[in-house]
Structure formats: structure tokens, C-alpha cells
Amino acid sequence: MNMTSTRAGSGSATDDDSSTDPPIDPATELNRAKTLVRDTVASADADGVVINMSGGLDSTVTAAVAVEALGSERVYGLILPRNKLGARHARDAEALAEALGIDHDTVHLQPLFMGFGNVVPDRFDFHDDPALAGNAVARLRMTMAYLAANATNRLVPGTTNRSERLLGYHTKHGDGAADMLPIGHLYKTEVRAVADALDVPEFVVEKPPTAGFFAGQRDADELGADYDTIDRILRLGVDEGLDPETVASRVDVGSETVTGLLDRHRATAHKRSPPSMPAGPGAD
């Protein structure tokens, strides 16, 4: 697998509102991501990066960006499945790590997860709530990543994209915790274009996006639309500030879909902001 190509992807700008092509130049965005990784690692005087790899699009692109920025010897991959569903994706992640030429380890989190669940107070219904359990796993994964980073003087790039950030569709202090976000400025559809520039295998790009909280879970089911639609709504409703009715008309979707996504954006602002503190001496 060649993941160093910089051929042009499908991200040409267009004036046609019905187009789903991301209005970016993939080579330019790839260079921006690489520069961020290189400069952040250099400014911290770190020896490299640790990346949680799931076998999905975002973590694969992030790992490939890091390899191009730093070289494979300075990138370490952690593959952290929790159950049989995760084990299938873990095999993909292992193959991708091998193709990138990076050191990597696979750690099965089920024993750690069960031990954690055994001490959670019964009042929280931990084992009966997929969201509680899934968020706990995301935080356990990031704990493992920072343990590796601390042990090897490395930093942890996050794998969250702009679509997920704007919707708060990530776990606070889990996959939302990181030292840098190389693809955090890219909508999901734009990440696909950068993946094309990197020659990421087609099976990775075509995987249905999922948080992997439970069998059959899909982002589109939880968010109410696929990312082609979501990204167009966010560009119009967030970036351009258009009202929901205009956005719905431009994207040709129901107003309830637009309203639901923009409401989610507003309700999750806390996930995109540093912790609040009183103003006064010592406040930044």
C-alpha cells in the first residue's frame, strides 16, 4: 500500500449548491496537517507521537499524516479493541499499521473495562447504558495513549474531524482529548479527499462511520443524516450563519434535520471550549 502519493483528490471548489464535493485542495490541506504535527512535536521537544488506531478513516489518515510529517520511526500505533466487534476492526488497524511501517501494539481492553465496571456505583446503570459504557471505553483508550506518550516522550494527536467537533460527536476527555488535531479543521467529506491524496485503501474510505459503541451502531443513524448531508448543513448553518429554513431549502432536507443538527452544535459548545473560570487575577 502506497500512502505517500499527493495526487489531486475530488475536492474541487464548485458554485453548484447540489454538489457534495469538499471545496478544498487536498494537497494543501495535507501539507497544513503535516506542518501542524511537525511544529507541535518540535515545540514540545517530543520524540514523536502515539496514535490510537481503530481501522477507520480518521485514525488512518491521522497516522498517515504523522508518518509523512515525522517518519515512520517516530510514530507508534495503539490498537485497543474492547470486544469481538472491535477485534474485526483491530485486524484492519494492524494491517494498516504494518503498511505504514510503524511500531504498534494491540491491547484488548475487555479486562480493564470489566474491572472498571465492577467498581462503578449501581445507581449509574453502567452496564445497561451503551453511551455510558462507550464513553468510558473512549476515556480508557486515551488513558492508555497518554501512558504510552509519557513513557516515550511523545505527544498524542487526536483523530476527531471538524464535523464531529462541531456536533460534539466525540467523548469529552476521551477521543476529544489530545495535544493536537491534525484533521480537526476538515469536514468528514474533506477527510475523504485527503485520504485519496494519501492513497488510503478504498475499503477504509468506504467503511460506514461508527463510534463502535455497540453492534450495528452507525453515525448516520444517531445523527439523523449521512456526512455528505451533515457537512453541507454545517457549512451553511455554522460557517455561513444561514437560518435553518434557508439551509433546509438549499440542502433539500427536512427542516427538522437541520434544526436537530444546529441544536446539537449549540448544546455541545462546552466540548469545544477550555474549562471556564472566574475572571480576575490569574485568569488568562
matplotlib code that plots the C-alpha trace (Angstrom):
import matplotlib.pyplot as plt

x = [0.0, 1.4, 0.2, 2.6, 1.0, -0.1, -2.3, -5.3, -8.4, -12.1, -12.1, -12.5, -14.5, -17.9, -20.7, -23.3, -25.1, -26.2, -22.6, -21.1, -17.5, -15.5, -14.2, -10.6, -7.3, -6.3, -2.6, -2.7, -4.7, -2.3, 0.6, -1.2, -1.8, 1.8, 3.1, 0.9, 2.3, 5.9, 5.7, 3.8, 6.2, 9.2, 7.9, 7.4, 10.8, 9.0, 10.4, 7.3, 3.6, 1.2, -2.0, -5.0, -5.8, -9.3, -9.1, -11.4, -10.9, -10.0, -7.4, -5.8, -5.5, -4.1, -1.5, -0.5, -0.2, 2.1, 4.3, 4.7, 5.5, 7.8, 8.9, 7.6, 10.1, 8.6, 5.0, 3.6, 0.2, -2.1, -4.9, -7.4, -10.4, -12.9, -15.0, -15.5, -16.9, -13.8, -11.5, -12.6, -11.6, -8.5, -7.2, -7.7, -5.8, -2.9, -2.7, -2.7, 0.0, 2.1, 1.6, 2.7, 5.7, 5.1, 5.6, 2.3, 0.7, -2.8, -4.2, -7.6, -9.5, -12.2, -10.5, -9.8, -13.3, -14.8, -12.7, -13.7, -17.4, -17.2, -16.4, -19.0, -21.8, -25.0, -27.1, -25.5, -26.7, -23.3, -23.7, -27.2, -26.4, -24.3, -23.5, -22.0, -20.1, -18.9, -17.7, -15.8, -14.0, -13.0, -11.5, -9.7, -8.3, -7.0, -5.6, -3.6, -2.4, -1.1, 0.6, 2.5, 3.2, 4.5, 6.7, 8.3, 8.3, 5.7, 2.5, -1.0, -2.6, -6.4, -8.4, -11.5, -12.6, -14.5, -17.9, -17.5, -16.2, -19.0, -21.6, -19.8, -19.8, -16.9, -16.2, -15.0, -11.6, -11.7, -11.2, -11.7, -8.6, -5.4, -2.3, -3.1, -5.9, -4.3, -7.6, -9.7, -10.2, -11.5, -15.1, -15.6, -16.1, -12.8, -11.0, -12.1, -10.4, -7.2, -7.4, -7.4, -4.3, -2.7, -3.7, -5.6, -7.1, -10.7, -12.1, -11.1, -12.8, -15.9, -16.4, -19.7, -18.6, -19.3, -18.3, -18.3, -20.3, -22.5, -23.2, -24.9, -24.2, -23.8, -23.1, -25.8, -28.4, -27.5, -27.0, -30.0, -28.2, -25.1, -21.9, -22.5, -25.7, -24.3, -21.3, -23.4, -25.7, -22.8, -21.1, -24.3, -25.7, -22.5, -19.8, -22.2, -24.7, -27.8, -31.1, -32.5, -35.2, -32.7, -30.3, -33.1, -34.1, -30.5, -29.7, -33.1, -33.7, -36.4, -36.2, -36.3, -33.0, -31.3, -32.7, -31.6, -28.1, -27.7, -29.3, -26.7, -24.0, -25.1, -25.7, -22.1, -20.2, -18.7, -16.8, -15.0, -14.0, -11.5, -12.8, -14.5, -13.1, -14.0, -12.4, -9.8, -6.2, -4.7, -7.2, -5.8]
y = [0.0, 3.4, 6.1, 8.9, 9.9, 13.6, 13.2, 15.5, 14.2, 15.1, 18.3, 20.9, 24.0, 24.5, 27.0, 24.3, 24.1, 20.5, 19.3, 17.3, 17.8, 19.4, 22.8, 22.2, 21.4, 18.0, 18.6, 21.9, 20.6, 17.6, 20.0, 22.0, 18.9, 17.7, 21.1, 21.1, 17.7, 18.6, 22.0, 20.8, 17.9, 20.2, 22.9, 20.4, 18.8, 15.5, 12.3, 11.5, 10.7, 8.0, 7.4, 5.3, 3.4, 2.0, 0.8, 3.6, 6.6, 9.3, 7.5, 6.0, 9.5, 10.9, 8.2, 8.6, 12.3, 11.8, 9.3, 11.8, 14.6, 12.7, 9.5, 6.0, 5.5, 8.4, 7.2, 4.5, 3.0, 1.7, -0.7, -1.0, -3.3, -4.0, -6.8, -9.1, -6.2, -4.2, -7.2, -7.2, -3.6, -4.2, -6.6, -3.8, -1.4, -3.9, -4.3, -0.5, 0.0, -2.6, -0.9, 2.4, 0.7, 1.9, 0.1, -0.8, -2.9, -4.4, -4.3, -5.9, -3.6, -6.0, -7.0, -3.3, -2.3, -5.1, -4.1, -0.5, -1.5, -3.6, -0.5, 1.8, 2.5, 0.6, 3.8, 4.8, 1.7, 1.5, -1.9, -1.1, 2.2, 1.9, 5.6, 5.5, 2.3, 3.7, 6.9, 5.1, 2.9, 6.1, 7.5, 4.2, 4.3, 7.8, 6.9, 4.1, 6.5, 9.1, 6.3, 5.4, 9.0, 9.7, 6.6, 7.5, 11.4, 11.6, 13.6, 12.3, 13.6, 13.4, 11.9, 14.0, 15.8, 19.1, 17.5, 15.6, 18.7, 21.0, 18.4, 17.4, 13.9, 12.7, 11.8, 14.7, 13.7, 10.6, 10.8, 14.6, 14.9, 15.4, 17.5, 18.4, 17.8, 17.3, 16.8, 18.9, 21.6, 19.2, 18.1, 14.4, 14.7, 16.6, 13.9, 11.5, 13.8, 13.9, 10.1, 9.9, 12.1, 9.7, 6.6, 5.3, 1.9, 2.1, -0.3, 2.1, 5.1, 3.0, 1.8, 3.1, 5.6, 4.3, 5.1, 1.3, 1.6, -1.4, -3.8, -2.1, 1.4, 3.9, 7.7, 8.4, 6.6, 8.7, 12.0, 11.7, 12.1, 11.0, 13.1, 14.4, 16.0, 16.9, 18.7, 20.8, 21.8, 22.7, 24.8, 26.7, 26.9, 27.3, 28.7, 31.0, 31.6, 31.0, 30.4, 26.8, 27.3, 28.6, 25.8, 23.2, 24.7, 24.8, 21.3, 19.9, 18.1, 18.4, 21.4, 19.1, 17.5, 20.9, 22.2, 19.0, 19.3, 23.0, 22.5, 19.8, 22.2, 24.8, 22.4, 20.9, 24.2, 23.2, 20.4, 22.9, 25.3, 25.2, 24.9, 28.1, 30.0, 33.2, 36.4, 38.1, 37.7, 34.6, 34.3, 34.0]
z = [0.0, -1.1, 1.3, 0.2, -3.1, -3.4, -6.5, -6.6, -5.0, -5.7, -3.7, -6.4, -5.5, -7.1, -7.3, -7.6, -4.2, -5.0, -5.2, -2.3, -3.3, -0.5, -1.5, -0.7, -2.3, -0.7, -1.2, 0.5, 3.5, 3.7, 4.0, 6.6, 8.7, 8.3, 9.3, 12.4, 13.5, 12.8, 14.5, 17.6, 18.2, 17.7, 20.0, 22.8, 22.2, 21.9, 20.3, 18.2, 18.5, 19.8, 17.8, 18.7, 15.6, 15.0, 11.4, 10.4, 8.1, 10.6, 12.6, 9.4, 7.8, 11.0, 11.3, 7.6, 8.1, 11.1, 9.1, 6.3, 8.8, 11.1, 9.5, 10.5, 13.2, 15.3, 15.1, 17.4, 17.0, 19.7, 18.7, 21.5, 20.8, 23.6, 22.2, 19.2, 17.1, 17.8, 17.1, 13.5, 13.1, 15.1, 12.4, 9.8, 12.0, 12.4, 8.6, 8.2, 10.8, 9.0, 5.7, 7.3, 8.7, 12.3, 15.6, 17.1, 19.9, 20.3, 23.8, 24.4, 26.8, 28.0, 31.3, 32.1, 31.1, 33.3, 36.2, 35.9, 35.6, 38.8, 40.9, 39.3, 41.8, 40.8, 40.7, 37.3, 35.4, 33.8, 32.1, 30.7, 29.0, 25.8, 25.9, 29.4, 28.6, 25.2, 26.7, 29.5, 26.8, 24.9, 28.1, 28.9, 25.4, 25.8, 29.2, 27.5, 24.8, 27.4, 29.4, 26.2, 25.4, 28.9, 28.8, 25.5, 25.5, 22.8, 22.1, 21.3, 18.1, 18.2, 15.3, 15.5, 12.4, 12.1, 11.5, 14.8, 16.6, 15.5, 16.6, 19.8, 18.5, 20.5, 24.1, 26.3, 27.8, 25.6, 21.9, 22.3, 24.4, 22.5, 22.1, 18.5, 16.0, 12.5, 10.8, 13.2, 10.5, 7.9, 7.5, 7.1, 3.4, 3.2, 5.1, 2.4, -0.2, 1.8, 2.2, -1.6, -1.8, 0.7, -1.2, 1.8, 0.7, -0.6, 2.0, 4.7, 3.0, 2.3, 5.9, 7.4, 10.0, 13.5, 17.1, 17.7, 21.0, 20.1, 17.3, 14.3, 15.6, 12.8, 12.9, 10.3, 12.5, 15.6, 13.8, 11.5, 8.2, 6.4, 6.4, 2.8, 4.1, 7.5, 6.2, 3.8, 6.6, 8.9, 6.2, 5.6, 9.1, 11.1, 8.8, 6.8, 9.6, 7.5, 9.2, 9.4, 6.8, 4.2, 4.9, 4.6, 1.3, 0.0, 1.0, 0.2, 3.5, 6.2, 8.5, 11.5, 10.4, 10.1, 13.4, 15.2, 13.9, 14.6, 18.1, 18.7, 17.7, 20.2, 23.0, 22.7, 22.7, 26.1, 24.3, 22.1, 24.8, 27.6, 31.2, 32.4, 35.3, 37.1, 35.8, 37.9, 38.9, 37.4, 34.6, 31.1]

ax = plt.figure().add_subplot(projection="3d")
ax.plot(x, y, z, "-o")
ax.set_aspect("equal")
plt.show()
